[in-house]
Amino acid sequence: MGTGDFTRAEIEAGRHLFAGDWQFIAAAGAPASLPPMRGVEIAFAGRSNVGKSSLINALTGRRNLARISRTPGRTQQLVFFRGGESLNLVDMPGYGYAAAAKSKIAAWTALIDAFLRGRSNLARIYVLVDARHGLKSADDPALDALGQAAVSHQVVLTKCDELKPSELERRIIEVEAALAKRPAAFPTVLATSSRDGSGIPELRAAMARLLAERGR
């Protein structure tokens, strides 16, 4: 998605939205430990190692803000960051690995279910997908859950700098075709690279537009 999809004002609003100070707020490993709802929450989901922490750091301009989400023992927690009074980012644990014990998977499922269904201030979940690989079967349960919970969600391609422009164009068409079969999903995807910064202004602008639509 290029800058042409957003107005100059929206690009600037997105820049301003992330220009302030960002802080770690909480890490929740159980529904009871979820922090109080405040402002608007936007969450990031995706397979393990898809680049969620890198994307959050790129958005906020803080190189090590999301490092805490990779601390051992926190991999199965929801990690909350706050910027200003209105916006909160939520780093969700990576999915797609089957090595965890069934009891841990059950606890993680209960936590995510409580988060999806109990946060009235959750505006959108961005589902991160590695552009090199596209959608995989491991993404299906997450997309199914988001559809069932009726939570607004959109796919963001990461690591797009590692594809040639023609390859990236084909990947975008392929992913959007798959999403067309999921009526609850946002029909278009955003293409980003945390390494070279491409697509970051557009993703910020998308969030600024989202907040404006919610009257924030």
Order of alpha helices (4+ residues) and beta strands (2+ residues): alpha-beta-beta-alpha-beta-beta-alpha-beta-alpha-beta-alpha-beta-alpha
